[in-house]
Amino acid sequence: MDVLFFKVALAAYLMTTLGYVVSLLVKRVAAAKASTWLFFFAFIIHAGYFGARCIQTKQSPVLGMHDALSFLAWIIAGIYLAFQLKTRTRILGAFVSPVVSLLMIVASVGLGAQVSIPATVQGHLVPFHVAMSVAGEALFVLASCAGAMYLIQDGLIKRKKGRSFIMLLPSLGDLDKINRICLLWGFPLLTAGILVGSIWARTVWGSHWQWDPKQTWTLMVWICYALLLHQRLAIGWAGHKAAILSVAVFIIFLVSFIVTNRLFTTLHSFI
Protein backbone atom coordinates (compact mmCIF):
# COMPACT_ATOMS: atom_id res chain seq x y z
CA MET A 1 0.00 0.00 0.00
CA ASP A 2 2.82 2.43 0.83
CA VAL A 3 4.34 1.90 -2.64
CA LEU A 4 1.00 2.75 -4.25
CA PHE A 5 0.71 5.96 -2.22
CA PHE A 6 4.23 6.95 -3.24
CA LYS A 7 3.64 6.31 -6.95
CA VAL A 8 0.39 8.28 -6.96
CA ALA A 9 2.06 11.17 -5.13
CA LEU A 10 5.01 11.15 -7.53
CA ALA A 11 2.70 11.15 -10.56
CA ALA A 12 0.72 14.05 -9.10
CA TYR A 13 3.89 16.05 -8.37
CA LEU A 14 5.08 15.51 -11.96
CA MET A 15 1.71 16.62 -13.33
CA THR A 16 1.87 19.65 -11.05
CA THR A 17 5.26 20.60 -12.48
CA LEU A 18 3.87 20.29 -16.00
CA GLY A 19 0.90 22.46 -15.03
CA TYR A 20 3.09 25.23 -13.67
CA VAL A 21 5.26 25.15 -16.80
CA VAL A 22 2.15 25.45 -18.95
CA SER A 23 0.93 28.39 -16.86
CA LEU A 24 4.19 30.21 -17.62
CA LEU A 25 4.11 29.37 -21.33
CA VAL A 26 0.51 30.45 -21.90
CA LYS A 27 0.75 33.22 -19.28
CA ARG A 28 -2.48 32.22 -17.54
CA VAL A 29 -3.03 32.13 -13.79
CA ALA A 30 -5.83 29.56 -14.12
CA ALA A 31 -3.34 26.81 -14.95
CA ALA A 32 -1.29 27.73 -11.87
CA LYS A 33 -4.40 27.61 -9.67
CA ALA A 34 -5.28 24.12 -10.93
CA SER A 35 -1.68 23.04 -10.36
CA THR A 36 -1.81 24.30 -6.77
CA TRP A 37 -4.85 22.14 -6.02
CA LEU A 38 -3.12 19.15 -7.62
CA PHE A 39 -0.05 19.95 -5.52
CA PHE A 40 -2.24 19.86 -2.41
CA PHE A 41 -3.65 16.47 -3.48
CA ALA A 42 -0.12 15.12 -3.96
CA PHE A 43 0.85 16.44 -0.52
CA ILE A 44 -2.06 14.58 1.15
CA ILE A 45 -1.34 11.33 -0.68
CA HIS A 46 2.32 11.70 0.21
CA ALA A 47 1.36 12.00 3.88
CA GLY A 48 -0.57 8.75 3.46
CA TYR A 49 2.63 7.13 2.22
CA PHE A 50 4.47 8.01 5.43
CA GLY A 51 1.63 6.64 7.54
CA ALA A 52 1.56 3.38 5.59
CA ARG A 53 5.34 3.15 5.64
CA CYS A 54 5.43 3.59 9.41
CA ILE A 55 2.80 0.89 9.93
CA GLN A 56 4.56 -1.53 7.61
CA THR A 57 8.14 -1.11 8.89
CA LYS A 58 7.22 -0.35 12.53
CA GLN A 59 9.93 2.32 12.63
CA SER A 60 10.29 6.01 11.87
CA PRO A 61 9.51 6.74 8.21
CA VAL A 62 12.31 9.33 8.00
CA LEU A 63 15.26 6.99 8.60
CA GLY A 64 17.11 5.93 5.50
CA MET A 65 18.45 8.12 2.70
CA HIS A 66 15.56 7.65 0.28
CA ASP A 67 12.85 8.09 2.89
CA ALA A 68 14.63 11.20 4.18
CA LEU A 69 14.68 12.67 0.66
CA SER A 70 10.99 11.86 0.33
CA PHE A 71 10.34 13.54 3.68
CA LEU A 72 12.33 16.58 2.55
CA ALA A 73 10.14 16.82 -0.57
CA TRP A 74 6.98 16.54 1.54
CA ILE A 75 8.07 19.27 3.96
CA ILE A 76 8.97 21.61 1.08
CA ALA A 77 5.55 21.01 -0.49
CA GLY A 78 3.75 21.63 2.81
CA ILE A 79 5.60 24.87 3.54
CA TYR A 80 4.96 26.16 0.04
CA LEU A 81 1.24 25.40 0.34
CA ALA A 82 1.15 27.15 3.72
CA PHE A 83 2.49 30.31 2.12
CA GLN A 84 -0.47 30.30 -0.26
CA LEU A 85 -2.68 31.23 2.67
CA LYS A 86 -0.80 34.48 3.35
CA THR A 87 0.88 35.58 0.13
CA ARG A 88 0.19 35.70 -3.59
CA THR A 89 2.98 33.34 -4.52
CA ARG A 90 1.13 30.69 -6.49
CA ILE A 91 3.47 30.79 -9.47
CA LEU A 92 6.45 30.18 -7.16
CA GLY A 93 5.34 26.57 -7.56
CA ALA A 94 7.07 26.65 -10.95
CA PHE A 95 10.34 26.65 -8.97
CA VAL A 96 9.24 24.51 -6.04
CA SER A 97 7.47 21.66 -7.85
CA PRO A 98 10.48 20.66 -10.01
CA VAL A 99 12.63 20.47 -6.86
CA VAL A 100 10.00 18.34 -5.11
CA SER A 101 9.61 16.10 -8.17
CA LEU A 102 13.37 15.62 -8.51
CA LEU A 103 13.70 14.65 -4.84
CA MET A 104 10.84 12.17 -5.25
CA ILE A 105 12.42 10.65 -8.35
CA VAL A 106 15.71 10.12 -6.50
CA ALA A 107 13.81 8.74 -3.49
CA SER A 108 11.96 6.28 -5.73
CA VAL A 109 15.23 4.39 -6.31
CA GLY A 110 14.91 2.88 -2.81
CA LEU A 111 11.14 2.55 -2.89
CA GLY A 112 9.89 -0.18 -0.59
CA ALA A 113 13.38 -1.15 0.57
CA GLN A 114 13.96 -2.23 4.15
CA VAL A 115 16.47 0.09 5.77
CA SER A 116 19.16 -1.47 7.94
CA ILE A 117 19.60 0.86 10.90
CA PRO A 118 22.75 0.44 13.04
CA ALA A 119 22.00 -0.39 16.67
CA THR A 120 23.77 2.79 17.81
CA VAL A 121 21.18 4.98 16.10
CA GLN A 122 18.06 3.07 17.04
CA GLY A 123 17.08 5.49 19.74
CA HIS A 124 14.02 7.56 20.49
CA LEU A 125 15.91 10.83 19.89
CA VAL A 126 17.14 9.91 16.40
CA PRO A 127 13.82 10.46 14.55
CA PHE A 128 13.54 13.92 16.17
CA HIS A 129 17.13 14.69 15.15
CA VAL A 130 16.48 13.68 11.54
CA ALA A 131 13.02 15.27 11.29
CA MET A 132 14.09 18.67 12.66
CA SER A 133 17.27 18.74 10.60
CA VAL A 134 15.43 17.84 7.39
CA ALA A 135 12.65 20.34 8.13
CA GLY A 136 15.25 23.09 8.61
CA GLU A 137 16.92 22.14 5.34
CA ALA A 138 13.54 22.12 3.58
CA LEU A 139 12.96 25.72 4.68
CA PHE A 140 16.38 26.64 3.32
CA VAL A 141 15.50 25.06 -0.03
CA LEU A 142 12.32 27.11 -0.22
CA ALA A 143 14.26 30.26 0.77
CA SER A 144 16.64 29.66 -2.14
CA CYS A 145 13.72 29.10 -4.55
CA ALA A 146 12.21 32.41 -3.46
CA GLY A 147 15.63 34.03 -3.81
CA ALA A 148 16.11 32.67 -7.32
CA MET A 149 12.69 33.90 -8.44
CA TYR A 150 13.42 37.29 -6.83
CA LEU A 151 16.61 37.64 -8.88
CA ILE A 152 14.83 36.68 -12.10
CA GLN A 153 11.97 39.10 -11.57
CA ASP A 154 14.26 41.89 -10.36
CA GLY A 155 16.39 41.46 -13.49
CA LEU A 156 13.37 41.63 -15.78
CA ILE A 157 12.10 44.77 -14.08
CA LYS A 158 15.47 46.52 -14.33
CA ARG A 159 15.75 45.65 -18.03
CA LYS A 160 12.10 46.59 -18.57
CA LYS A 161 11.38 43.28 -20.28
CA GLY A 162 8.65 40.66 -20.06
CA ARG A 163 5.96 42.86 -18.53
CA SER A 164 3.20 40.35 -19.28
CA PHE A 165 5.33 37.62 -17.71
CA ILE A 166 6.11 39.74 -14.64
CA MET A 167 2.38 40.15 -14.01
CA LEU A 168 2.19 36.41 -13.27
CA LEU A 169 5.04 36.41 -10.77
CA PRO A 170 4.78 37.06 -7.02
CA SER A 171 5.71 40.55 -5.89
CA LEU A 172 9.30 41.20 -4.88
CA GLY A 173 8.03 42.00 -1.40
CA ASP A 174 6.30 38.62 -1.04
CA LEU A 175 9.37 36.77 -2.29
CA ASP A 176 11.64 38.62 0.14
CA LYS A 177 9.17 37.92 2.94
CA ILE A 178 9.21 34.18 2.15
CA ASN A 179 13.00 34.22 2.11
CA ARG A 180 13.12 35.93 5.51
CA ILE A 181 10.49 33.71 7.16
CA CYS A 182 12.13 30.52 5.88
CA LEU A 183 15.49 31.61 7.30
CA LEU A 184 13.95 32.64 10.62
CA TRP A 185 12.30 29.23 11.06
CA GLY A 186 14.81 27.05 9.26
CA PHE A 187 17.84 28.09 11.29
CA PRO A 188 16.41 27.26 14.75
CA LEU A 189 15.02 23.96 13.44
CA LEU A 190 18.41 22.93 12.05
CA THR A 191 20.06 24.12 15.27
CA ALA A 192 17.65 22.06 17.38
CA GLY A 193 18.24 19.04 15.15
CA ILE A 194 22.01 19.36 15.59
CA LEU A 195 21.70 19.71 19.37
CA VAL A 196 19.44 16.66 19.67
CA GLY A 197 21.86 14.68 17.50
CA SER A 198 24.81 15.73 19.66
CA ILE A 199 22.99 14.65 22.82
CA TRP A 200 22.37 11.22 21.33
CA ALA A 201 25.97 11.02 20.07
CA ARG A 202 27.16 11.64 23.62
CA THR A 203 24.95 8.79 24.81
CA VAL A 204 26.13 6.16 22.31
CA TRP A 205 29.67 7.27 21.39
CA GLY A 206 30.74 9.08 24.55
CA SER A 207 31.32 12.39 22.77
CA HIS A 208 29.12 15.13 21.32
CA TRP A 209 31.35 15.42 18.26
CA GLN A 210 33.26 12.82 16.21
CA TRP A 211 34.32 14.93 13.18
CA ASP A 212 32.22 12.65 11.02
CA PRO A 213 32.04 13.99 7.42
CA LYS A 214 28.31 14.61 7.66
CA GLN A 215 28.71 16.36 11.00
CA THR A 216 31.36 18.60 9.46
CA TRP A 217 29.18 19.26 6.40
CA THR A 218 26.21 20.13 8.61
CA LEU A 219 28.34 22.47 10.73
CA MET A 220 29.57 24.26 7.60
CA VAL A 221 26.01 24.69 6.33
CA TRP A 222 24.91 25.92 9.77
CA ILE A 223 27.68 28.54 9.82
CA CYS A 224 26.77 29.75 6.32
CA TYR A 225 23.11 30.16 7.21
CA ALA A 226 24.03 31.78 10.53
CA LEU A 227 26.00 34.35 8.54
CA LEU A 228 23.08 34.86 6.15
CA LEU A 229 20.62 35.31 9.01
CA HIS A 230 22.99 37.72 10.75
CA GLN A 231 23.25 39.82 7.61
CA ARG A 232 19.46 40.00 7.37
CA LEU A 233 18.74 40.77 11.02
CA ALA A 234 21.76 42.71 12.24
CA ILE A 235 23.04 44.40 9.09
CA GLY A 236 19.63 44.81 7.49
CA TRP A 237 20.29 43.01 4.22
CA ALA A 238 17.13 42.40 2.22
CA GLY A 239 15.96 42.06 -1.34
CA HIS A 240 18.68 41.56 -3.95
CA LYS A 241 21.62 40.99 -1.57
CA ALA A 242 19.71 38.49 0.57
CA ALA A 243 18.48 36.65 -2.54
CA ILE A 244 21.99 36.30 -3.98
CA LEU A 245 23.41 35.04 -0.69
CA SER A 246 20.52 32.58 -0.25
CA VAL A 247 21.16 31.02 -3.66
CA ALA A 248 24.94 30.95 -3.09
CA VAL A 249 24.63 29.28 0.31
CA PHE A 250 22.19 26.72 -1.10
CA ILE A 251 24.71 25.83 -3.82
CA ILE A 252 27.33 25.28 -1.09
CA PHE A 253 24.81 23.13 0.80
CA LEU A 254 24.02 21.03 -2.29
CA VAL A 255 27.65 20.52 -3.35
CA SER A 256 28.67 19.59 0.20
CA PHE A 257 25.85 17.06 0.45
CA ILE A 258 26.76 15.37 -2.85
CA VAL A 259 30.50 15.29 -2.16
CA THR A 260 30.04 13.95 1.37
CA ASN A 261 27.80 11.10 0.24
CA ARG A 262 29.93 10.18 -2.77
CA LEU A 263 33.47 10.42 -1.46
CA PHE A 264 33.47 9.81 2.30
CA THR A 265 32.62 7.01 4.71
CA THR A 266 30.33 8.27 7.43
CA LEU A 267 28.66 7.13 10.63
CA HIS A 268 25.46 8.43 9.07
CA SER A 269 25.55 5.96 6.17
CA PHE A 270 21.92 5.01 6.85
CA ILE A 271 20.85 8.53 5.74
Contacts in CASP RR format, 6 or more apart in sequence:
PFRMAT RR
TARGET T0000
AUTHOR 0000-0000-0000
METHOD contacts of the structure
MODEL  1
MDVLFFKVALAAYLMTTLGYVVSLLVKRVAAAKASTWLFFFAFIIHAGYF
GARCIQTKQSPVLGMHDALSFLAWIIAGIYLAFQLKTRTRILGAFVSPVV
SLLMIVASVGLGAQVSIPATVQGHLVPFHVAMSVAGEALFVLASCAGAMY
LIQDGLIKRKKGRSFIMLLPSLGDLDKINRICLLWGFPLLTAGILVGSIW
ARTVWGSHWQWDPKQTWTLMVWICYALLLHQRLAIGWAGHKAAILSVAVF
IIFLVSFIVTNRLFTTLHSFI
1 52 0 8 1.000
1 56 0 8 1.000
2 49 0 8 1.000
2 51 0 8 1.000
2 52 0 8 1.000
2 53 0 8 1.000
2 56 0 8 1.000
2 112 0 8 1.000
3 111 0 8 1.000
3 112 0 8 1.000
5 45 0 8 1.000
5 46 0 8 1.000
5 48 0 8 1.000
5 49 0 8 1.000
5 52 0 8 1.000
6 46 0 8 1.000
6 49 0 8 1.000
6 70 0 8 1.000
6 104 0 8 1.000
6 108 0 8 1.000
6 111 0 8 1.000
8 42 0 8 1.000
8 45 0 8 1.000
9 42 0 8 1.000
9 43 0 8 1.000
9 45 0 8 1.000
9 46 0 8 1.000
9 49 0 8 1.000
9 104 0 8 1.000
10 101 0 8 1.000
10 104 0 8 1.000
10 105 0 8 1.000
10 108 0 8 1.000
12 38 0 8 1.000
12 39 0 8 1.000
12 41 0 8 1.000
12 42 0 8 1.000
12 45 0 8 1.000
13 39 0 8 1.000
13 42 0 8 1.000
13 73 0 8 1.000
13 77 0 8 1.000
13 97 0 8 1.000
13 100 0 8 1.000
13 101 0 8 1.000
13 104 0 8 1.000
14 101 0 8 1.000
15 38 0 8 1.000
16 35 0 8 1.000
16 38 0 8 1.000
16 39 0 8 1.000
16 42 0 8 1.000
16 93 0 8 1.000
16 97 0 8 1.000
16 101 0 8 1.000
17 97 0 8 1.000
17 98 0 8 1.000
17 101 0 8 1.000
19 31 0 8 1.000
19 32 0 8 1.000
19 34 0 8 1.000
19 35 0 8 1.000
19 38 0 8 1.000
20 31 0 8 1.000
20 32 0 8 1.000
20 35 0 8 1.000
20 91 0 8 1.000
20 93 0 8 1.000
20 94 0 8 1.000
20 97 0 8 1.000
21 94 0 8 1.000
22 31 0 8 1.000
23 29 0 8 1.000
23 30 0 8 1.000
23 31 0 8 1.000
23 32 0 8 1.000
23 35 0 8 1.000
23 91 0 8 1.000
23 94 0 8 1.000
23 168 0 8 1.000
24 91 0 8 1.000
24 94 0 8 1.000
24 165 0 8 1.000
24 168 0 8 1.000
27 164 0 8 1.000
27 165 0 8 1.000
27 167 0 8 1.000
27 168 0 8 1.000
29 90 0 8 1.000
29 91 0 8 1.000
29 168 0 8 1.000
32 90 0 8 1.000
32 91 0 8 1.000
32 93 0 8 1.000
32 94 0 8 1.000
32 168 0 8 1.000
33 90 0 8 1.000
35 93 0 8 1.000
35 97 0 8 1.000
36 81 0 8 1.000
36 84 0 8 1.000
36 90 0 8 1.000
36 93 0 8 1.000
39 77 0 8 1.000
39 80 0 8 1.000
39 81 0 8 1.000
39 93 0 8 1.000
39 97 0 8 1.000
40 81 0 8 1.000
42 77 0 8 1.000
43 74 0 8 1.000
43 77 0 8 1.000
43 78 0 8 1.000
43 81 0 8 1.000
46 70 0 8 1.000
46 73 0 8 1.000
46 74 0 8 1.000
46 77 0 8 1.000
47 74 0 8 1.000
49 70 0 8 1.000
50 61 0 8 1.000
50 62 0 8 1.000
50 70 0 8 1.000
50 71 0 8 1.000
50 74 0 8 1.000
51 61 0 8 1.000
53 61 0 8 1.000
53 67 0 8 1.000
53 112 0 8 1.000
54 60 0 8 1.000
54 61 0 8 1.000
57 114 0 8 1.000
57 115 0 8 1.000
59 115 0 8 1.000
59 117 0 8 1.000
60 126 0 8 1.000
60 127 0 8 1.000
60 130 0 8 1.000
60 131 0 8 1.000
61 67 0 8 1.000
61 71 0 8 1.000
62 68 0 8 1.000
62 71 0 8 1.000
62 127 0 8 1.000
62 130 0 8 1.000
62 131 0 8 1.000
62 134 0 8 1.000
63 115 0 8 1.000
63 117 0 8 1.000
63 121 0 8 1.000
63 126 0 8 1.000
63 127 0 8 1.000
63 130 0 8 1.000
63 270 0 8 1.000
63 271 0 8 1.000
64 115 0 8 1.000
64 117 0 8 1.000
64 270 0 8 1.000
64 271 0 8 1.000
65 261 0 8 1.000
65 270 0 8 1.000
65 271 0 8 1.000
66 106 0 8 1.000
66 107 0 8 1.000
66 108 0 8 1.000
66 109 0 8 1.000
66 110 0 8 1.000
66 111 0 8 1.000
66 113 0 8 1.000
67 107 0 8 1.000
67 115 0 8 1.000
68 130 0 8 1.000
68 134 0 8 1.000
68 271 0 8 1.000
69 103 0 8 1.000
69 104 0 8 1.000
69 106 0 8 1.000
69 107 0 8 1.000
70 103 0 8 1.000
70 104 0 8 1.000
70 107 0 8 1.000
71 131 0 8 1.000
71 134 0 8 1.000
72 103 0 8 1.000
72 134 0 8 1.000
72 137 0 8 1.000
72 138 0 8 1.000
72 141 0 8 1.000
73 99 0 8 1.000
73 100 0 8 1.000
73 101 0 8 1.000
73 103 0 8 1.000
73 104 0 8 1.000
73 107 0 8 1.000
75 134 0 8 1.000
75 135 0 8 1.000
75 138 0 8 1.000
75 139 0 8 1.000
76 96 0 8 1.000
76 99 0 8 1.000
76 100 0 8 1.000
76 103 0 8 1.000
76 138 0 8 1.000
76 141 0 8 1.000
76 142 0 8 1.000
77 96 0 8 1.000
77 100 0 8 1.000
79 138 0 8 1.000
79 139 0 8 1.000
79 142 0 8 1.000
79 182 0 8 1.000
80 89 0 8 1.000
80 92 0 8 1.000
80 93 0 8 1.000
80 96 0 8 1.000
80 142 0 8 1.000
83 89 0 8 1.000
83 92 0 8 1.000
83 178 0 8 1.000
84 90 0 8 1.000
87 170 0 8 1.000
87 174 0 8 1.000
87 177 0 8 1.000
87 178 0 8 1.000
88 170 0 8 1.000
88 171 0 8 1.000
88 174 0 8 1.000
89 146 0 8 1.000
89 170 0 8 1.000
89 174 0 8 1.000
89 175 0 8 1.000
89 178 0 8 1.000
90 170 0 8 1.000
91 168 0 8 1.000
91 169 0 8 1.000
91 170 0 8 1.000
92 145 0 8 1.000
92 146 0 8 1.000
92 149 0 8 1.000
92 170 0 8 1.000
92 175 0 8 1.000
92 178 0 8 1.000
95 145 0 8 1.000
95 146 0 8 1.000
95 148 0 8 1.000
95 149 0 8 1.000
96 142 0 8 1.000
96 145 0 8 1.000
99 141 0 8 1.000
99 145 0 8 1.000
115 270 0 8 1.000
116 270 0 8 1.000
117 270 0 8 1.000
118 270 0 8 1.000
120 204 0 8 1.000
120 205 0 8 1.000
121 200 0 8 1.000
121 204 0 8 1.000
121 270 0 8 1.000
123 200 0 8 1.000
125 196 0 8 1.000
125 197 0 8 1.000
125 199 0 8 1.000
125 200 0 8 1.000
125 203 0 8 1.000
126 197 0 8 1.000
126 200 0 8 1.000
128 193 0 8 1.000
128 196 0 8 1.000
129 193 0 8 1.000
129 196 0 8 1.000
129 197 0 8 1.000
129 200 0 8 1.000
130 271 0 8 1.000
132 189 0 8 1.000
132 190 0 8 1.000
132 192 0 8 1.000
132 193 0 8 1.000
132 196 0 8 1.000
133 189 0 8 1.000
133 190 0 8 1.000
133 193 0 8 1.000
133 194 0 8 1.000
133 218 0 8 1.000
135 186 0 8 1.000
135 189 0 8 1.000
136 185 0 8 1.000
136 186 0 8 1.000
136 187 0 8 1.000
136 189 0 8 1.000
136 190 0 8 1.000
137 190 0 8 1.000
137 221 0 8 1.000
137 253 0 8 1.000
139 182 0 8 1.000
139 183 0 8 1.000
139 185 0 8 1.000
139 186 0 8 1.000
139 189 0 8 1.000
140 182 0 8 1.000
140 183 0 8 1.000
140 186 0 8 1.000
140 190 0 8 1.000
140 225 0 8 1.000
140 249 0 8 1.000
140 250 0 8 1.000
140 253 0 8 1.000
141 250 0 8 1.000
142 178 0 8 1.000
142 182 0 8 1.000
143 178 0 8 1.000
143 179 0 8 1.000
143 182 0 8 1.000
143 183 0 8 1.000
143 186 0 8 1.000
143 246 0 8 1.000
143 250 0 8 1.000
144 246 0 8 1.000
144 247 0 8 1.000
144 249 0 8 1.000
144 250 0 8 1.000
146 175 0 8 1.000
146 176 0 8 1.000
146 178 0 8 1.000
146 179 0 8 1.000
146 182 0 8 1.000
146 243 0 8 1.000
146 246 0 8 1.000
147 175 0 8 1.000
147 179 0 8 1.000
147 242 0 8 1.000
147 243 0 8 1.000
147 246 0 8 1.000
147 247 0 8 1.000
148 243 0 8 1.000
148 247 0 8 1.000
149 169 0 8 1.000
149 170 0 8 1.000
149 175 0 8 1.000
150 172 0 8 1.000
150 175 0 8 1.000
150 176 0 8 1.000
150 179 0 8 1.000
150 239 0 8 1.000
150 240 0 8 1.000
150 243 0 8 1.000
151 240 0 8 1.000
151 243 0 8 1.000
151 244 0 8 1.000
151 247 0 8 1.000
152 169 0 8 1.000
153 166 0 8 1.000
153 169 0 8 1.000
153 170 0 8 1.000
153 172 0 8 1.000
153 175 0 8 1.000
154 172 0 8 1.000
154 239 0 8 1.000
154 240 0 8 1.000
154 243 0 8 1.000
156 162 0 8 1.000
156 165 0 8 1.000
156 166 0 8 1.000
157 166 0 8 1.000
157 172 0 8 1.000
170 178 0 8 1.000
172 239 0 8 1.000
173 239 0 8 1.000
175 243 0 8 1.000
176 238 0 8 1.000
176 239 0 8 1.000
176 242 0 8 1.000
176 243 0 8 1.000
179 239 0 8 1.000
179 242 0 8 1.000
179 243 0 8 1.000
179 246 0 8 1.000
180 232 0 8 1.000
180 238 0 8 1.000
180 242 0 8 1.000
183 225 0 8 1.000
183 228 0 8 1.000
183 229 0 8 1.000
183 232 0 8 1.000
183 246 0 8 1.000
184 229 0 8 1.000
186 225 0 8 1.000
187 222 0 8 1.000
187 225 0 8 1.000
187 226 0 8 1.000
187 229 0 8 1.000
190 218 0 8 1.000
190 221 0 8 1.000
190 222 0 8 1.000
190 225 0 8 1.000
191 222 0 8 1.000
194 218 0 8 1.000
194 219 0 8 1.000
194 222 0 8 1.000
198 208 0 8 1.000
198 209 0 8 1.000
199 208 0 8 1.000
201 207 0 8 1.000
201 208 0 8 1.000
201 209 0 8 1.000
201 210 0 8 1.000
202 208 0 8 1.000
209 215 0 8 1.000
210 267 0 8 1.000
212 266 0 8 1.000
212 267 0 8 1.000
212 268 0 8 1.000
213 260 0 8 1.000
213 264 0 8 1.000
213 265 0 8 1.000
213 266 0 8 1.000
214 260 0 8 1.000
214 266 0 8 1.000
214 267 0 8 1.000
214 268 0 8 1.000
215 268 0 8 1.000
217 256 0 8 1.000
217 257 0 8 1.000
217 260 0 8 1.000
220 252 0 8 1.000
220 256 0 8 1.000
221 249 0 8 1.000
221 252 0 8 1.000
221 253 0 8 1.000
221 256 0 8 1.000
224 249 0 8 1.000
224 252 0 8 1.000
224 253 0 8 1.000
225 249 0 8 1.000
228 242 0 8 1.000
228 245 0 8 1.000
228 246 0 8 1.000
228 249 0 8 1.000
231 237 0 8 1.000
231 241 0 8 1.000
231 242 0 8 1.000
231 245 0 8 1.000
232 238 0 8 1.000
232 242 0 8 1.000
237 245 0 8 1.000
260 266 0 8 1.000
END
